């Protein structure tokens, strides 16, 4: 198995918003989705994930409600709000601009 990658600072919010774009998930579900989509290259630690979820909820980018999880236990499910969808679009645009600029630099610096 390949070594897991460290998340660049400032990307966790974008990844959480993207993970929740399809459907509401509880915190563990967000973590699992990111790990699966990244082919296990990324693993978000609970110590980073839950404070980020609370921060995004406080900003109004997520809404949350308690419901029963797939195991039958109560869990807090997070859902992207309309404000969060707008923020996701902005974050994705910024990410693409940044990675395009970095790619240009790496290609010309050889």
Backbone as a ProteinNet text record, in pm:
[ID]
protein_1_A
[PRIMARY]
XXXXXXXXXXXXXXXXXXXXXXXXXXXXXXXXXXXXXXXXXXXXXXXXXXXXXXXXXXXXXXXXXXXXXXXXXXXXXXXXXXXXXXXXXXXXXXXXXXXXXXXXXXXXXX
[TERTIARY]
83.5	0	88	49.1	125.9	110.5	209.1	205.5	92.3	25	-82.9	-23.2	-99.8	-55.7	-101.9	-23.7	-62.6	-147.5	-256.6	-340.3	-270.3	-261.9	-208	-298.8	-238.6	-315.3	-421.8	-541.1	-649.3	-734.7	-704.1	-782.5	-892	-889.2	-986.8	-1129.5	-1150.5	-1284.8	-1337.7	-1255.6	-1295	-1333.1	-1253.1	-1279.6	-1407.5	-1432.3	-1555.7	-1676.5	-1670.9	-1782.2	-1807.9	-1702	-1716.7	-1776.7	-1733.1	-1784.7	-1933.8	-1979.3	-2120	-2206.2	-2145.6	-2221.3	-2323.1	-2298.9	-2389.5	-2504.3	-2472.4	-2574.7	-2528.3	-2622.7	-2584.8	-2509.3	-2412.7	-2333	-2302.1	-2279.3	-2228	-2075.7	-2013.2	-1868.1	-1787.1	-1816.6	-1742.5	-1763.1	-1885.4	-1914.9	-1834.6	-1815.6	-1733.1	-1590.8	-1538.1	-1403	-1388.5	-1484.9	-1482.8	-1491.9	-1580.7	-1595.4	-1466.1	-1400.9	-1275.9	-1168	-1164.3	-1065.7	-1092.8	-1218.9	-1254.2	-1225.7	-1272	-1254.7	-1106.3	-1025.8	-882.3	-804.7	-877.2	-814.5	-720.4	-768.9	-700.6	-571.6	-551.9	-432.8	-449.7	-575.5	-602.6	-680.4	-639.5	-713.6	-722.7	-845.4	-866.9	-884.4	-803	-808.2	-927.7	-987.6	-1103.5	-1072	-951.5	-910.2	-909.7	-904.9	-914.3	-1054.3	-1116.4	-1245.9	-1357.7	-1375.2	-1490.5	-1483	-1366.1	-1359.8	-1391.1	-1348.7	-1377.4	-1527.5	-1592.6	-1737.6	-1811.3	-1771.8	-1835.8	-1811.1	-1689.3	-1655.1	-1740.2	-1755.1	-1833.6	-1981.6	-2028.1	-2167.2	-2187.4	-2093.3	-2101.3	-2100.8	-2028.3	-2023.7	-2150.2	-2234.7	-2357.9	-2341.8	-2227.7	-2203.3	-2262.1	-2285.7	-2347.4	-2464.8	-2562.3	-2666.6	-2650.8	-2701.7	-2685.1	-2813.3	-2838.9	-2952.8	-2918.3	-2980.2	-2956.8	-3051.7	-2998.3	-3076.9	-3010.5	-3076.4	-3021.5	-2922.1	-2805.5	-2703.6	-2736.4	-2655.7	-2675	-2658.1	-2592.5	-2575.9	-2689.5	-2782.3	-2894.5	-2867.6	-2748.9	-2713.4	-2739.3	-2769.8	-2789.8	-2658.6	-2667.7	-2549.9	-2591.8	-2499.6	-2523.9	-2489.2	-2589.6	-2570.6	-2555.4	-2456.2	-2427.2	-2472.7	-2525.7	-2576.6	-2526.9	-2493.6	-2450.3	-2568	-2550.3	-2654.7	-2639.6	-2734.7	-2724.5	-2598.5	-2570.9	-2449.2	-2324.6	-2332.6	-2221.7	-2198.1	-2305.8	-2290.7	-2219	-2254.6	-2186.3	-2039.4	-2013.2	-1875.5	-1796.3	-1858.5	-1791.2	-1750.2	-1838.9	-1806.4	-1687.8	-1687.4	-1577.7	-1446.8	-1455	-1335.8	-1277.5	-1365.8	-1317.8	-1249.9	-1308.9	-1248.5	-1111.7	-1103.1	-974	-871.3	-915	-823	-767.8	-854.5	-809.5	-714.3	-742.6	-652	-515.5	-516	-390.6	-310.5	-376.8	-303.3	-256.3	-333.9	-288.6	-162.5	-160.9	-43.9	78.3	58.7	170.2	221.1	129.4	169.3	253.2	212.1	290.9	432.3	440.9	572.3	658.4	600.7	678.2	724.6	642.3	680.8	789	786.4	885.7	1013.8	1009.8	1127.8	1221.4	1188.5	1274.1	1392.9
-117.9	0	124.4	222.9	346.1	427.4	512.8	599.4	701.3	729.2	828.2	966.9	1053.8	1190.4	1283.3	1384.6	1489.8	1591	1634.6	1735.5	1870.5	1938.8	2075.3	2162.9	2254.6	2341.9	2416.6	2423.7	2497.4	2416.2	2288.8	2208.7	2126.4	2110.9	2026.5	2077.5	2208.2	2263.3	2227.2	2245.7	2212.2	2065.4	1978	1834.4	1794.5	1854.3	1825.3	1872.1	1993.3	2045.1	1954.2	1910.8	1823.1	1688.4	1633.5	1504	1511.7	1627.2	1643.7	1693.4	1716.7	1768.2	1667.2	1539.8	1437.4	1404.3	1392.7	1353.2	1386.5	1399.6	1422.9	1301.8	1330.1	1225.1	1264.6	1165.6	1194.4	1204.4	1250.8	1274.9	1155.9	1038.4	918.3	891.1	915.5	895.4	988.2	1112.7	1207.7	1154.1	1110.5	1056.1	935.4	844.5	723.7	759	853.2	891.9	949.8	1036.7	1096.6	990.1	896.5	789.1	702.3	668.3	584.2	654.6	780.1	853	873.1	895.1	917.7	787.1	675.9	542.8	520.1	563.1	546.3	626.9	725.8	810.6	916.7	954.6	1055.9	994.6	1028.4	987.8	1109.7	1154.4	1272	1226.4	1278.1	1242.3	1309.3	1240.5	1294.3	1427.8	1443.6	1568	1686.8	1663.3	1769.6	1778.4	1662.5	1656.4	1723.4	1685.6	1735.7	1886	1940.5	2087.3	2157	2098.1	2156.8	2152.1	2039.9	2030.1	2135.3	2153.5	2253.7	2395.1	2421	2552.3	2582.1	2482.4	2501.6	2520	2450.2	2466.9	2608.6	2655.3	2789.2	2897.1	2874.1	2969.3	2966	2866.4	2854.9	2777.3	2712.1	2635.3	2495.6	2451.1	2320.2	2338.1	2250.8	2237.9	2098.1	2080.4	1950.7	1912.7	1783.9	1731.5	1591.3	1553.7	1422	1321.8	1207.1	1099.7	967.3	859	726.5	689.2	641	597.3	456.7	408.6	273.9	165	200.5	103.7	111.9	204.9	221.3	317.8	373.9	469.1	611.7	703.4	842.6	903.4	981.6	1047.9	1182.5	1276.1	1409.1	1405.6	1427	1426.7	1570	1590.3	1722	1727	1843	1863.2	1998.2	2004.4	2129.1	2225.2	2348.4	2450.2	2521.1	2605.7	2683.6	2770.2	2829.4	2909.4	2821.5	2698.2	2604	2563.6	2548.1	2515.3	2627.6	2751.8	2867	2868.8	2840.9	2838.8	2726.7	2611.2	2499.8	2539.5	2603.3	2647.4	2744.2	2837.3	2933.6	2864	2772.3	2698.9	2614.5	2550.8	2470.3	2558.6	2673.9	2767.3	2812.3	2850.4	2893.7	2780.8	2659	2544.8	2522.4	2527.8	2506	2616.8	2739.8	2850.2	2829.2	2790.3	2768.9	2652.8	2538.8	2423	2447.1	2521	2555.8	2641.9	2738.7	2826.4	2746.7	2657.7	2575.6	2484.1	2425.3	2339	2416.8	2537.6	2620.9	2644.7	2675.9	2699.4	2575.4	2461.4	2336.9	2298	2323.2	2288.6	2378.5	2507.2	2600.1	2603.2	2549.8	2553.3	2435.7	2352.4	2234.6	2266.6
0	0	0	-77.6	-85.3	42.1	66.3	182.8	168.7	278.8	278.6	262.8	200.2	175.1	286.1	313.2	406.9	330.2	391.8	328.5	331.8	218	221.8	307.5	381.1	469.5	389.5	444.1	380.4	285	264.8	170.1	236.1	366.9	434.2	414.3	424.1	404.2	266.3	164.4	27.2	15.6	72.2	62.3	135.9	250.4	323.8	244.4	191.2	111	-8.9	-73.8	-190.8	-151	-39.6	6.1	35.9	83.3	118.9	3	-113	-227.5	-279.4	-260.9	-312.8	-219.2	-89.2	7.1	147.8	240.2	380.4	436.4	522	585.3	728.4	813.5	947.2	935.8	1041.5	1037.9	991.8	1046.5	1006.4	858	808.6	666.9	577.6	622.1	546.3	536.9	649.8	653.4	560.6	568.3	484.7	335.7	301.5	161.2	106.9	181.7	135	118	209.8	200.2	77.4	53.5	-61.3	-193.2	-205	-331	-362.7	-258.4	-280.5	-294.4	-301	-308.4	-190.3	-75.1	52.8	65.1	-22.6	-12.8	95	122.9	224.5	339.6	458.6	576.9	667.4	691.7	775.2	919.5	1006.2	1147.6	1214.4	1310	1381.6	1447.8	1495.1	1559.8	1466.6	1336.8	1236.4	1178.4	1156.7	1089.2	1168.2	1293.5	1369.1	1397	1430.8	1442.6	1309.8	1198.4	1067.1	1037.6	1068	1047.4	1129.5	1253.5	1339	1287.1	1238.9	1183.2	1059.6	971.5	849.7	881.7	984.2	1026.7	1082.2	1160.1	1218.8	1110.5	1002.6	890.9	805.9	830	752.8	623.1	606.1	483.7	494.2	617.2	642.5	737.8	723.3	824.7	883.1	1004.1	1069	1141.2	1143.9	1218.9	1267.1	1377.7	1434.9	1372	1339.1	1279.9	1315.5	1282.2	1310.3	1200.8	1241.9	1145.6	1097.1	1006	951.7	1057.4	1167.6	1277	1379.1	1357.1	1448.5	1563.2	1566.1	1671.4	1623.4	1714.1	1672.9	1624.7	1518.1	1462.7	1406.7	1409.5	1355.5	1206.7	1122.2	977.6	927.6	842.4	786.8	641.5	603	467.7	418.3	291.8	230.9	222.2	268.1	257.2	122	88.6	-35.8	-32.5	83.3	100.7	82.8	130.9	117.3	-26.8	-103.9	-246.8	-320.9	-288.3	-349.5	-309.3	-182.9	-134.2	-199.8	-218	-284.6	-426	-498.7	-635.2	-633.2	-538.5	-526.4	-488.6	-392.9	-348.9	-463	-540.6	-653.7	-757.3	-786.7	-883.3	-833.7	-707.6	-650.9	-656.4	-625.6	-627.5	-768.9	-868.4	-1006.5	-1051.9	-1013.7	-1049.5	-984.2	-857.8	-785.8	-845.3	-867.6	-920.2	-1063.9	-1142.9	-1278.1	-1272	-1181.1	-1167.6	-1121	-1026	-976.5	-1086.9	-1163.2	-1274.5	-1375.4	-1406.8	-1499.9	-1446.7	-1318.6	-1259.3	-1262.2	-1227.7	-1226.7	-1366.4	-1466.4	-1603.9	-1658.3	-1622.1	-1677.1	-1595.2	-1474.7	-1390	-1414.6	-1510.8	-1536.4	-1621.1
[MASK]
++++++++++++++++++++++++++++++++++++++++++++++++++++++++++++++++++++++++++++++++++++++++++++++++++++++++++++++

